[in-house]
Amino acid sequence: MTLYEELQARGLIAQITDEEEVKELINNGKATFYIGFDPTADSLHVGHFMALCLMKRLQMAGNRPIALLGGGTTMVGDPSGRTDMRQMMTQEQIQANADKFKIQMSKFLDFSEGRALMLNNAEWLLPLNYVEVLREVGAHFSVNRMLSAECYKQRMEKGLSFLEFNYMIMQSYDFYHMFQKYGCCMQCGGDDQWSNILGGTELIRRKLGKNAYGMTITLLLTSEGKKMGKTQKGAVWLDPEKTSPFEFYQYWRNVEDADVMKCLRMLTFLPLEEIDRMSCWEGSQLNTAKEILAFELTKLVHSEEEARKAQESSRALFGAGNAAEMPTSELTDEDLTDGGIDILTLMQKAGVVPSKSEARRAVEQGGVSVDGGKIEDIKTMFTAEQLAAGVIVKKGKKSFRRVILK
């Protein structure tokens, strides 16, 4: 199976220009390609994960990736998939975020000896002369065609700022600049980036009369839709300080049944034959597949050791294993009354729920357990001795915390 055939079999390719030319390039390790990452936060998240995995696959086949940090484009803001304008950021904030992106990307890509490049488009976008850009680049873009692009259409009703309207031109200029200076001939990205990618390929062809190519990857977890990368606490980050390895593991352990095989194919590096054998699994076997998915992805992002710790702690939720790596809340004697604490106060102080009223509803609805035992009485008490050993409080299927008396 060629690399291109494998990408198709894994369900990764959504749209592509010049299919035969792209096949030739990537199958023979001849492509220098790029994917852009705007540093709008201080960590990459699972929404970036798929793109990083694609870059790794292509690099393993001999192709050269360019990880482009959007220090310049972040000053404008990508309107794709958004209902409102991004918050304006300072150059200092953007640079600080970009520095953290670099560290995380190095876990996925080999940057030694020119095998991959990491660039920042602030280097060439910020010094540009505005009038020169309008004449040299803007003249090649049709406003009517830009407005028909999905990334702009969905914003027209609520209002699209002129600042954001320039994003497609800036991204297209990135491709044009790297084509000339670094021999970058292909841009990849999520399916929502298709209009921006086409803008870059057409700019190169019009100004230079040379071929450039574009490819988008299928957006992941269609059955979960907008829940992709979200937990009850917010986004799932790749930075262990923002999302612990255990929380990262547990996110993938709890994906919907319908998405397990899709995630295994798109995100893991397990052989397709092995994944195909799992495709008929049901019931408890499907839970095993989820564990495999969670372990492989946690290993990729955080290391095999952290993946094993997270797996042990996850299994502790069901009555076995070591819960040391589980998210933990510490109580002190000041949190107790007469040497004990009731379940509602315990849940609130541990951060399992924001209020006692929500804790009460959860107990009354039968959704709370402690150390695997269902809590049915809102007056249930826990002693200092019990808390000193640590208890696992669980609400619903996915919210849990280890609570210990310090």
N, C-alpha and C positions, 0 to 999 in steps of 0.2 A: 504494500500500500504506500503510495506517495504521500508526502506531507499534505498536499492540497486535498487529496482524497480523505486523509485522516481528519483534517479540519471540517470537511463536509460531514463525515460520519459522526463527528462529535457535535454537530449542529451549530458550529460556530459562525459560518459564513452566512450573512444576511443579504448583502448587496455587493456588487463588484463591478469595476470597469475592466474591459479588455481581458476577459477571463483567460484566454490562452496565453497571453503575454505574462500575466501574473503567475499562472501555473509554472511556466518556464523559469521565471525568476526565483520563486521561493523553493521549488523542488530541487533546484541546483544550487541553493545557497548564495544567490547573486544579488539579493535585494538589500538595499539600505532603506529602511523604512522608519517612520516615526509615529508616535502617539503622544498627544499633548495632555498635560495634567496642570490645571489651574490651581495654584495653592491658596484656595479660599479658606482653608482650615489648617490647624497645626499638625494634622495627621492624614494619611491616606485612609480610606475606609473600604468596605467590601464592594462598594460601587466601582472602585478602581481595580478590584482584585482580578476581574475577568480580563481586563486589558493587560495587566501585568503577566498573567498566565499565558496569554497569546504571544506576548513579546518573548517570553521564555521559550515557548515551543519553537518559534521561528528562529531564535538564536541557536537553539540546540541543533537545528538543521543547517547551520552555517551562515544564516542571514545576519545582518548587522542592524540592531535596533538603535534608535535615537529616542531617549526619554526627554521630551521637551517640557521644561518647567515654564509655565505661563506667567512669568514675572511681569510681562507687558500686557498680555491679553486680560489678566485679572484686573488691571486698572480700568478696563472697559466693561467686562462682565458678559458671560455667555447667556443669552436669553433662552437657549434650548431647554425645553422641559420645565420652564418656570412660569409662574403666573404673575410674578412681580419682579421688580428690579433688585439685583443684589445690593447688599449694603456696601458702600464705598469703603475701601481699605487704603491705608497709607503704604508707601513703598517699603517702609521699615517692617510693617506687619507682613507684607507679602514675602519679603526676603527671608524673614525669620521662619515662615511656614515652608518656603522652598528648601531651606537648609535641612529641615526635618524630613521632607520628602526624599531628599538625596540618600539619607541613611537607610530609610525603609526600602527604597528601590534596589539598593545594593544586595538585599537578601534574595532578589529574584533574578537579577541580571549580572553577568560577568563583564565588568568594565575594564578589565586588565588588557593591556597591549592593543587598545583600540577595538576590542571585540564589540563594544557598545559605547555610545557617547551619551553624555548628559549635558544638555544645553539649556540656556535660559533666554527666552525671546525678548527679555528686557534689553539685552545687549544690542539688538538691532531695531527694535520697535520704538523705544523711548527717544533715541536721537533723531528719528525721522522728521523731515520737514513736511508739515501738513499739506501745503500747496503742492509740493512735489508728489506726495502720495496721491492726492486727488487727480493729478495729471497722468502719472505713470501707472497707477493701479486702478483708481476709481473709474477711469474711462472705460475699463473692460467689464464693468458690472452694470447690468440692467436693473434699474429700480423695480420695474414691474416683475421681473423674474425673482428678485430677492424677496419681494412681498408675498410671492406665491409659495415660498419655502415654509415648511411646517413649523420650523423654529420661530418664524416671525408671525405666521398666520394666527397662531393660538394666543398671541399677545396683543393683537390689533384691537380687540374689544376693550381691554382694560387699559391700553396705552403702552406704546413701545417708545422708549426714549431714543433720541438721536444718537446718544452715546452707545447704546447697545446695538443700534442699527449698523454700527461700524465693525462689529465683532467679526462678521463673515469676511470682511476685507482684511482685517488684521490676521486672521487665521490663514487666509489664502496667501497673504504675503509671507507668512512663516514658511509655508511649503516652497514657495518661489525662491526665497532666500536660501533655504537648506538644499534645494535642488542644485543651485548654482555653486554653493560653497562646499557642500559635503557629499554631493552625489546622491542625495536622498530622492528616490524615484517613486516611493509609495507611501501613502498615508493610510493609517488604520484608525478605527475608532468605533464607538457604539453606534447602533442603528440610528440614534437620534442625531448623529453628526453628518448624515449623508449629504445634506445641502451644503454644509461648510466644506466638506471634502471635495465635492464636485467643483466648488468655487476655486479651490487651489489647483486642481488638475487642469481646469479650463484656462486659468490665468497663465500657467506655464506654457500650455500649448499655443495660446494666442501671442504671448510676448516672445517666446523662444522658438516656437515651431517644433518642440520636442515632446515626446510622450511622457506623461506622468500618470500614475495609477492610484486608484482608491479602493479600499475594502472596508466594509463595516461588519461588526460581529453582532450576532443576535443578542438582544437584551435578555437577561436571565430572569428566571422565576416568574413567568407570565401568569401563573395561577395565583401568585401572591400579589401581583401588581405593584402598587406603590409601597407595599410593606417591605420591599427588598432592602435589606441592610438595616432594618429597624427592630428595636427591642422595646420593652416597656421603659427603658431608661434613655432611649434615643438611638443614634446611629451606632453601628458596629465598626469600631476603628481598628486599624492594624497596629497602632501604638499600644503596647501592653499597659501603659500607665492610664490609658483612657478606657480600654476594654481589656480586661484580664484574659490570659490564655484560656482560663476556665469558662468565662462568659463567651468568648469567641467559639470555643468548642461546643458549648451548649446551644448557641444560636444555630449551628449547622446540624446538631443532633436533633433539633426540633423542627426542621424544615417540613413542609407539607409532604405527605406520602407521594403525591403526584409529581413532585419536583426532585425526588431523590436521584433517580437515574439521570435526569437531565443535568443535575449538578455534578454527578460523578463523571459524566462524559465531558462536560465543558471545563471543569475546574481542576480535576485531579489528573495525574500523569499515570494512572493505572492503565494497563493494556485494555483496549476495547474488548478483547475476547473475554477478559475477566469480568468486565462490567456487563457484557451481554449475558453472561451466565447468571448474574444477579437479577436480571430484568424480570424473571418469572417469580421472584421471591415474594412472599406474602406474610402477613402476620408478624410473628416474632423474628422471622428472617429479614423482613423489611427494616425492623429496628436494628438488626445487625448491620444492614447496609448503611443506615444512618450513622452508626458508630464508626464504620469504615470511612465514610465521607468526612465526618467531623475530625477524626484522627489524622487523615491525610492532609486536610487543609490547615489544621493547627500545626502540624509538623512543618508544613511549607512556610508558614508565616512566623512561627515562634520557636521551632526546633522540636526534635523527636522527644527529648526529655520532657519539655513542657506539655507536649501532646499526651504523653503517658500519664503525667500527673493529672491533667485535666480529665482524662478518661477514668482514672481511678476515683476522682472526686465526683464525677458524674454518676458513676455506678453506686456511689455511697448514698445517692438520693433514693435508691431502690433497695437499700438494706445491706450493701456490702461495699468494702473498699475503704480508702483513706480520704477523708473530706478536708484535708489540710489546705488544699488549694482553692476551696470553695470561697466565694465572696463572704466575708466575715464582718460582723458587727460586734463591738465590745461594749459591755455594760459595766457599770461600777456599782458599789454598794449604795451610792446615792440614788440609783435608779430603782432600788427595791423599797418595799414598804413592809416592815415587820419581817424582814428576811425572805420575802418572796415577791412575785410579780404576776399579775393576771395576763391572760393571753392577749387581750386587746392592747394593753399598755406595752407588752413585749413586742407585738408586731409593729406598733408605731415607733417605739424607740429604736428598734432594729432597722427601720427604714423599709420594711416589707410593704407598708401602706403609708399614705400621707396623714391619715387621721384615724381616730378610734371608731368613728361612724362607719368608715369603709371597712375597718377590721371586723366590726360587728356584722355587717352585711355578708362578708366573706364567710364567717363562721356559720351564720344562720343558713347560708346557701349550701353548706357542706363542702366548701372549697379549701379548708385549712387543715393541715396535718403537722404534727411535730414528731420527728424521728419515726415517720411512717405511720403514726397512729392518728386517726381522724379526730379532730376536736369538734365536739358537739355542744359544749356548754361554754357560753361567753365568760363564765366566772372561773374557768379552769386556771389553777395557780401553778407556778413553777418555783421551786425552792432554790436558794443559793447553791446548794450542793449539786442539784441537777444542772444549773447553768455553768458551774465551775468546770464540769466535764464537757460542756458544749452541747447544744441541741440544734437540730436542723429544722427550720421553720419553712414550710412550703405553702404557697397560696396559688391555687390553680395548677396548671400543668407546667408553667415555665418560670414562675417567680419563686425564688428560694433564697435562703440566707442562713449561714451558720452563725449562731449567737452564743457568745461565751462571756462569762463574768471575769473581768480582769482582776 
